[in-house]
């Protein structure tokens, strides 16, 4: 798929971003295993609501400094303690004195400050991020898909999904699936696969769809790990969302992938292919039987054999995929 104009600039910006991260990482290209996504809830419940602090009680002010920024805090002194609220970070705190309240506010704000610092670190900037993710340019949204905090990456994914010109991201998203260098690529690839469940929204031409499916196929083909369940999800997307858009044939091809992790994903994904494309049942059953015959890994051999049986019998559910003993 030829890439021109701003789309090409976005891919070039992504390539440069990946190269810089590899350099910062000492040249290492091994993927990191990301943590599970933990949803960030902000702001916390305002403590003043529990004590019925009145609007007329907020008569004082105070300030505190944190990481080079000064924050103004409204203060209410009541029989129940000193309350503070900082509009800039949507946060309230309570203490016995003003200093105690400010100390409590700093503690309560630390998760937000850490998140802000991590966002800007991912964007290759100094200090905390104090803007809105939705206002970021396209290259920054792409960068945030690689954030160590998967909830931040998910926020960027949502902004890309709802962007009025979301198909302009497509070449860069395909490039993420082809990334074999950035240490945080697995969670970024997971986000792309989630977007590509609705491939028509991002790939408006058959040529683009073919390239996206090929990138997913290649992800299975040489997978070295299944961190973030990314390779598993690629098989589910190909089989459960794109079986009629070259997904089924791609999974059949991946039964011969050199990666055992990719073969595992292909075996599982083919179950979903037949769910949506019953006309492929006989072809899939035969392919799985042949794959079981030539498979050298004993767990995958049994998995392919039992999957072919389940599909042939029209079972609604299927056996769980095996877990390799050496998987981290």
N, C-alpha and C positions, 0 to 999 in steps of 0.2 A: 504494500500500500504506500504510494508516494506521499511524503509528508512535506508540506510547504508552509511558508509564512509563520504565523504565531505558533501553530502546532509544532513546527520544526524547532522553533526557539524553545518551546517547553521541553521537548525531548533533549535538546542540547543542554538546557539548564539542569535537567535531571541527571544526565550523564556526568556533567561536571560536579554536581553535588555528590554523586556516588564515588567519583574518583577522589575527591577531597576527604571523604569519610574513610576510605580505604587507606589513604596516606596517614590520617590521624590514628588509624588503627595499626600502624606499623606494617602495612602491606598485607595483613591477614584478611582473608575473604571467607573464613568459616562463619556459618550462620550462628547467631545466638538463639538460645531457646527463650522466647519471651514469656513473661508472666501472664497469668490470666487477666482478662479485662476486669477492672474494678470501677464501677460507675461512680463518677465524682458528683456528689450532691452539694450544691451551693446555691443560695446562702443557707447557713444553719438556721434553726428555729430561733427567732429573736427572743432573748431571755427576758426582755422587759415585758413581753406579753403575759408572762406567767406571774408577774408582780403588779400588773395593772398600772404601770407607769403612765402618767398622763402626758399629753402633748405639752402642757404648760410646765411640766417638770424639767424639760430640757433647756436649761438656762445657762449652763456653763460650756466652756470649750477647753480642749487640751490637744496636744499633738504628740506624735511619736514618729521616730525615723526608723526606716527599715530598708536596707539594701539601696541606700542612696536616695530614697524618696521620703518625703514628709507627708504624713497623713493627719488630717484634721478630724477630731473626734468631738461629737456633741456629748455633753455630760449632764446627767440628772442625779442629784444627791437626794436620797430618800431615806426613810427610816429602815428600809430593807437593804441599804447599801448604796454604793455608787455605781451607776450604770453609764455605759458609754456606747455610742453607735457611730460607726464610720461609714458614711454613705459611699465613699470611693470603693470600698471592698464589700459592701453589703453585709456588715458584721456588727454584732453587739456583744458586749461582755459585761460582767459584774464583778465587783471587788469591794473590799472593806474601805479602801481609799482610792484616790485617783491613780496613784502609782500602781497599786495592786490591780486595779481594773485594766490599766494599760498593759500590765504584764500578762494578765489573762487573755487580753485581746491578741497580743503577739503570739501566744501559744496557740490560740484558736485559729489564727490566720496562717499559721505555718504551712498547712497542706495547700492552701491557695498559692502562697508565695513559691512553694516548691514546684507546683504545676506551672506557674508563670515563668519561672526560671528554665524549666525543662522545655517548654514550648520555644522560648527564644534560643536556647542552646541548639535545638533541632533546626531552627531557622538560621543558625549561624550568626546570631546576634548576641550582644551583651545585655545584661540586666534582665529585669522581669518583663514579661509580655503583658501589656495593659490595654490592648485593643480588643477587637472582636474577631474571632476566627472567620466569621462570615464576610468580613471586609478584606480579607487577605487576597492578594493576587493569585493567579492559578499556580505559579511555581511554588509558592509557599504552601498551598493546600497539598500539592504533591509531596513536598518535603515532609509535611506533618504525618503523612501515612507511614513514615518510617520512625515516628516517635516511639521511644521506649515505653511510654505510657499508652497502652492500647486504647484507653478511653479518649485520649487526645486524638489518636489516629482515627477513631470512630467518628469523632466530631468532624474531622476533615472529610471523611468518607461521606457523611451526610450532606455536607456543603457541596461536594462534587456531584452527588446524586441529584440534588435539587437545583443545581445551577441551570440557568435558562439555556446555556450553550454547553451542556454537559458532554456532547459528542466531541467538542474541541479538546477534551482531555484524553480521548481514546488512544492516540499514538503513545502518549506517555504512560498510560495504564498498561498497555501491551508491553512497553519497555520494562515496566516493573515486573511483570511476569517473567521476562527474560533475564532479569537481574540475577547474576550469580556471584556478586561481589559484596554488596552492602551487608554488614553484619545483622541489621534489623530487617532484612528483606522478607522474612516469613510473615510477620504480622502485616506488612505493607501488601504483600501478595494476597493475604487472606481478605483484606479490604477490597482489593481489585476483584477478586472472585465473587465477593458478595455483590458488588456492583454489576458484574457480568451475568448474574442470574437473570437480569433483564437486558440481555445483550442488544436487543433491537434499539434500546434507548441510546446506546453508545456507538453501535456499529450500524450505520444507516445504509451501508452497501454490502453486497455479498462479498466483495473483496475484503472488506474490513472484518466481516464475520469469520471468513476463512482464516485470516491472520490471527484473530483472537483465539479461535479454537486450536490452531496450531501451537500457539504459545502455551495454552493450557496442556495440550498433549505433551509438549516438550518438558513442562514442569514435572509431569509424571515420569517421563522417560529417564531423566537422570537424577531424580530426587535422592539426596544424601540423608535426609531426615524427614520427619513429619511434624516439625515444631509448629505450634499453633494450629495443628490439624489442617495445615494448608494443603498438603497433597491429597488428603482425604476429601477436603472440600472441593478440590479441582475435579475429582472423580464424580462427586455428587452433582456439581454444576453441569459437567458434560453429559452425565447420564440422566439426571433428574430435571434439568432445565433446557438442555440443548440437544436432546436425542435426535430430533428431526433436523438439526442444523449442524450436521457433521459430527456431533458429539458421540453418537453410537459407534461409527467407524473408527473414530479416534481411540475410543476405549478398547475396541477389538485389537487395534494395532498395539496398544500398550500392554497387552497380555504377553508380549515378547520384549518388554522394556528391560534393559539391563539392571534397572533399579528394582529390588524386591519390594520396596515401599511403593513404587509406582505400580507394580503388578498387583499388589494388594488393593490399591485404590481402584484399579481398573476392574478387578473381579467384583468388588462391591458396587461400583458404578453401573455395571452391566445389569444388575438386578433392576435398577431404576429405568434403564433403557427399555426393558421389556414391559415395565409398568405402563409406560407411555406409548411404546411402539410394539404392540403385540405381534405385529407382522414379522418382527425380527426374532421371535422366540426360538424357532428352530436353529437359525444361524448362531444365536448366542449360546444355546445349549451345546451345540456341536463344538463351537470354539472353546468353551470352558472345559469340555471333556478332553479335547486335544491339549489344552494348556495344562490340565492336570497330569496328563500322560508324560509330558516333557518337563514338567516343573521339578527342579532339584531340591528346593526348600520343602521339607516335609509338611510344615504348617500350611504353606500356600498350596501345596498339592492337595491336601485335604480340604482346604477352603474352596478351591476351584471345583473339586469334585462335588462337594455338598451344595455349592451354589448352583451348579448345573442341575442337580437333582431338584432343588427347591423350585427353580424356574420351570423345569419340565413338568413338575406336578402342579404348578400354578399356586404355590403356597403364598399366602399374603405376606408373611414375614420371612426372615431368613436368619441363618446363624450369624452371630457376631464375628467381626473380622478378628483375626489372630493378632496378638501383640508379641513382637519379637523379644526374646529374653535380654538382648543387649540394647534395647531402646532406652534412652535416658528419660 
